């Protein structure tokens, strides 16, 4: 989970630890992961695909490559490490072999950055205001005025917070 309830509560004072707020938190978590096109969380992952010699994995940074097969043949991970052909921060493995690959590795973010947590809070706040206020975009009462984010503005603000974690390929 990108953001836990404790973090959410520090930013949205009215939030309560109940099914409503927790479901908004889960929706925000799924939304950001889909928007970034990756899981983000640290874990063990398996991927497969076709390569012309370079493999770019989804969950970066990577800690370790557990196994790698190209065209069904096991690749010597020790040799890749020895020859500096694993770029851990980028999640890039230079194999010099073309064909079908199967890789198992450990990667992802061990600790969620504040920008991702803030994006999660922003989505929860947006969803809550939409459910609470409906489709009202601006409301005024005397000198007091509130303007809600449009869908387009929300995506723009989220992108500012998470752009560096989006999977490009």
Secondary structure as GFF3:
##gff-version 3
##sequence-region A 1 169
A	DSSP	alpha_helix	5	11	.	.	.	ID=ss1
A	DSSP	alpha_helix	19	36	.	.	.	ID=ss2
A	DSSP	beta_strand	43	51	.	.	.	ID=ss3
A	DSSP	beta_strand	54	56	.	.	.	ID=ss4
A	DSSP	beta_strand	62	70	.	.	.	ID=ss5
A	DSSP	beta_strand	73	74	.	.	.	ID=ss6
A	DSSP	alpha_helix	77	82	.	.	.	ID=ss7
A	DSSP	beta_strand	86	87	.	.	.	ID=ss8
A	DSSP	beta_strand	92	94	.	.	.	ID=ss9
A	DSSP	beta_strand	99	107	.	.	.	ID=ss10
A	DSSP	alpha_helix	114	133	.	.	.	ID=ss11
A	DSSP	beta_strand	138	141	.	.	.	ID=ss12
A	DSSP	beta_strand	144	147	.	.	.	ID=ss13
A	DSSP	alpha_helix	151	162	.	.	.	ID=ss14
A	DSSP	three_ten_helix	163	165	.	.	.	ID=ss15
###
